[in-house]
Amino acid sequence: MKFVRAIALAAFALTGTSASAQTPYVGASLFGDVVRTTHTETAGGRGTTGGGEALGFALRAGTGLGSVWGVEVEFARPASIEEEGVPGGIPIPALTFSTFEDVPVGSAAILPPFIVGFRSSQRHTTLSAIAWAEQVFSARVSLVYLAGVGFVRSQHEFSASYSPLAGVSPTIFPPFASETVRYGVGPLAGFEARLGLTDRAQLVPGVRMLAMDDTWLVRPS
């Protein structure tokens, strides 16, 4: 509920110049980044959920090209979605030995360590090229339909801490950490309302959705 209230407040943060026909405009907004990613769940442990929610900011610039349509470019950067947990019972591959004589002192030394905690984070920064069509209801109220393409930079970080079984020095198994950066592109669609506050400023609540590979980004603003 706190996240929903935050999004409701963020909807009132967007202001920009009037977007009437053939008039350039700029805007800034706060948005909620709702991420849903393909993931796997296993019994007996808890891994990363593959999604989450965060707040972010966006900068927009566009212009009308006709009486009811135009183009826009948007740069959006959300905060990182972070997750911590204890998967429990997830082993790191064990050491292997060619002969019994190679086994270190202590039989537990041939067993793998077990993860006792993990931390993951993800951030999806986007640059979008959008075309829009406007349905005017009055001089100060209109509904805008959006379609375009989004270029996405996805950054994933993962770190794990673990404890070896009895008989193994913890220094044999250093902490594990990785960072993965992926670039992709996907279709974007959405809609928004343009509510005139003055002759030169508008309030623009709306929602945009971008799909890329195995990830959905839903961004109410």
N, C-alpha and C positions, 0 to 999 in steps of 0.2 A: 504493500500500500504506500510506503514511503516513496518508492520509485515512481508509482503512478502519480502521486501528488507533485513530485519533482517535474515530471513531464508536463503536467497541467500548468505549472508555473512557467516552465520553459516556453510554452506556447505563446506566452505574452511578451517574449523577449525579442521577437523579430520585428525590425523596423526597416524601411527602405523608402526610396523615392518612388513616386507614382510610376506605375508600369503601363500607362496608357499607350495607345498605338504609336509605334515608331519613336518611342521615348526611351533612351537608355536608363537603366536603373541599377542600383547596387543594394545589397542587403546583407545582414548578419543574423545568425540564429543560434539558439541552443537546441539540441535535439537529443532524443534518447536512442542509443544504439542497442537494438535487440538482436542478438546473434544466435542463430540456430545452425548447428553443424552436425553432419553425420558422425555418430559415435557408437561405441560398443559398450554394453554393460555386462559384467560378469558377477556370478554369485560368489559370496564369501569375501568380497572386497569392494572398494569404491574407488573408481578412477575419475579422470576428468569427465565432465558432463558434456563437453563439446559446445557450450554456449554460455550466454550470460547477458547481463545488461550493464550499460554504462552511459554516462552523459558525454556530450561532445559539442563542438562548435563548428559552424560552417560559414563560409563567405561565398556570396553569389554576385554575379554580374550578368546582365542580359539586356535585351532590347526587343521591342515589338517590331515585327516586319510587315505587319498588315493590321487590319482593324481588329482581328480576333486571335492572332497567333504570333509567335516570336520564338527566340532562342535564348538559352541561358547556359552558363558554365558555373559549376559549383565545386569548391574545395571543402571537404569535410574531414575532420580529424577528431575521433572520439578518444576518451580516456581508455586506458588498458582495462580489460576484464581479467581480474585476478581470481585465482582459486587455490585453496590449500586443503589438504586432506591427508588421510592415512588409508591407503588402499588395502594394506594388510595382506600378508602372505604372497606378495608378488616377488618372486626371486629374480636376482640378477644371475646370468649364466655362471655355472660353477667352474672352478679351475679343473683342468684335466691333467692326468698324469699317465705316463706311458707304462710304468711298472709300479708295483706295490712299494718298492724301495724308494720311489720318488716322493711318496706321500710325506708331508711334513709331520713333525711330532704332534700328536693329538688328532684323533680320528675326525673331530669336527672340522678340521682344516680343509677337508675336501668338499664340504658343503657350502652352498652359496650364501651370501649375505641376504638379508631381507629388508625391503624398503620399510622404513618406519614413518616416513612423511614425504610429501611432495608439494611443490608450488608450481603453478603454471600461470601464464598470462598470454593474452592475445590482443592485438590492436589491428583494425582494418581501416586504413586511410584511403580515401577515394577522391578521384578527380572525375567529374561527370560532365558530359555534353548532353544537353537536354533541349528538346523542342516542346513547346506548350501551345495549347489552344484554350481560349478563354470564352466562357459562357457568361454573358453579362446579365444580371438581374436588375440592377439599378445603377445609378451614378456612383455609388460607393460600395456595392456588393457584387462580387463575381465568383464563379467557380472555375478553377483552372485544371486541365488534364495534362499530365506530364508523361513523356516517353523519351527514352534516350539510351545511352550506354555509359557504363561506369568502369573506370580503370582503377584497379584495387591493388594496394600494397598491404599484404597481410604479414604481420610479424608475430611469431609464436616463440615463447620462451618456456623452458621446462627445467626444473632442478629437482633432485631427489637426494634425500639423506637416508642412510640405512645403517643397520647394525649387524656385524657378522655374528655367527653363532659362537659359542664358547670355544676357546682355544685358538682363535685367530686374532691377530693384531689388527685394530681398526685402520692402521696406516696402510695396510695392503690394499684396501678398497677406498680410494678417495671419493669425495662427493661427486655426483654426476650432474652436469649442466649442459644444456644445448639451446641453440637459437636457430630458428628457421625463418627465412624471409621468402615469401612467394609473391609473384606478380600475376595478375589475371585480369580478365575483362568479362563483363556480363551485362545483360539487359537491365534496364531500370524503368520502373513505372510508378505512378503515384498521382495524387491530386491534392489540391490545396484551395483554401478560400482566401480571397483578397478583400479585406475589409478596410475601406478608406477611413482614416482617422482625421486627416487634414487633406488639403489639396496636394501636398507633397510627401505624405507618409502613409503607410499601410501597415496593418496587422495581418500576418499571413500564417495562420495555423494550417498544418497539413501532415501528410505522411508519404514517405517514399520507400520503395522496396527494390533491392538489388539482389540478383541471384548470380552466384558464381560457383562453378564446380559443385562441391558438396556443402556449400554455405549459403544461407539466406541472411541478408541484412535488412531489417525493418527499422525505419527511422521516423518516428513521429516527432514533429517539431512545432 
